Amino acid sequence: MPGLFWGAAMLICLLRPLGLDWHAPWATQAGMLLMLAGGLPHGGHDLMVARTLWRMQGPTLALFLACYVAAAATMALAWWAMPLAAMLGFLALAAWHFSEDWDLPQDSLLRTAAGLAPIAAAVLGQPERVSQLFVAMTDPATGRLAVALVTLVSPVALLVAAVAITLAWQGGSRRWAAAQAAALALLALAPPTLAFPTYFALLHSRRHVVAILDEFGAGGRSFSHPRLAAVLLALLACTGWALFSPRFIDLARGIDPALAFQLLSVVAVPHLIFDAMGTLFRRPVAAAPRPA
């Protein structure tokens, strides 16, 4: 498990005894910077994977990029036209994506419930803070309804996650099980604008990037610096979002947390679609008989 996650989690736990305020603007801005700089680029590796796994280049690569941008644009417009659908879709996609971190349970529905556990821990542990965030992302009625719906299924999600952590521990993945348990505790105790970026950037995203680089090599095809390329794509996404939502970055107040989470969803939609297609693509390849 990445040491940065443990270091950040321990630092956050020490903030209160030292008299520092978890809810201060500087803490929120630190969380937003961590989420955008440490978590957003992990989806930027999709371009490298497309060229390496699917051998895309020229017109096919241009078509891929066009579809990728179109999916992101659809999600961006959904926040304006259908905020409730956008919010619930974002939460469902996040739960499904986080479920990929787990090998057990094997049932996809139970794994999705375990994937919802980080959101459930935040909703049950910090209901007022999460409600404020959801309201800022949508509107008062929509935000409170979303919190109420997540609250209904949160006990089940946390129960499944507890079972999954126990199975992982018994199966030998003790460091991973301990990190997941620590992340859930952190999400329940610390503000979502600080706890979620720590989990997302330093645990989930880190694992995702390491898996990609292990599978396709540190360089990939035509990518001598894959991490730099991913960061540049993330910067491009932030720039486009700032043009679409002028309040995203304010020189006086900094990064708007609600718009930062919306940006995360905008980038997540094409990333998750691409990830699902990649999973389907790998299965036939893995099942194909090897030549003698």
Disulfide bonds with the S-S distance in Angstrom:
none
